[in-house]
């Protein structure tokens, strides 16, 4: 099963590198497929270790995907590496073999240590996984808002849509900015 996660490695100086990555998840083995021209691949091959952190924090994926950001973290317990601070669960990994093609490596890793901070993702993620209510606006599902907020958000959306149809101008960009900010 491929799971989107935050993958961290350390460079030769010991500075962490974070990258969003789809990994083939297993209890005892994890396969990572970084591009060969990336810092993640270089660090993983040089050190032989990495950490895969599961999180429902979308901002972390955006930040480390678009920018060279050092996310909040703590030291891994069994391998030279770091765990993303807001990880729900993580696996500390040791490289056992690699293959792949010219562009992408396929790095097979052994799970050295498993960690967990909470048993499941936050309510918004639970709803995305199938627990949402029919008719819930996607904005409040992604933000993890509960049904008490539904009426207010629906009213704002309805008013804004009417106004936008009449004028062609967004009526309340602040509301949408708030929703986007929580994603």
C-alpha positions, 0 to 999 in steps of 0.5 A: 500500500502506498502512503503519502508521508513526510520523509526525513533524512540527515545530511553529512553535517547532521542537518535534517531534510524533509520531503513529502513522499509516497512510500510503500508501507509495511510493518517490517519493510518500507520501500522509498522511491526518491528521484536520484537527483534529490537531497533525500536520495543523496542523504539516504544513500550516504547515511543508510537511514531515514524516517517516515512520518505519517501526518494529517497536517497538509501544511507540512506537505506543502512547506517541505514540498515547495520550500527548503523548510526544516519542520519542527522535529525530535530525535529518532530513538534508534537511527540517526535521524529525526521525526516530524513533531506532528507525526501521528505515527512513524517508522525509523528505517535502515537501508537494506538494498536499492534498485530502480532506473536512471531517474528514480531509485527504489530503496528497500528499508528495514523497519528498525523502530515504530513510534506512535503519538496518537491512534488515529488522524484528526477528525477532519482526516477521519471524515475524509477517510469516509466518516463525513456527513453527506452534504458537508462542504469540503472546506469544513471537512478538510478543516476538521470543523464539526456539524455545528459550523455547517449552517454558518458556512453554508449560509456564507457560501450561498450568499457569496455565490449569489453575489458572485453571480450578480457582480462577478466579484468575490463577496467575502474573500476573508472567509475563504482565506480562513478556510484555506489557512486551516487546510 
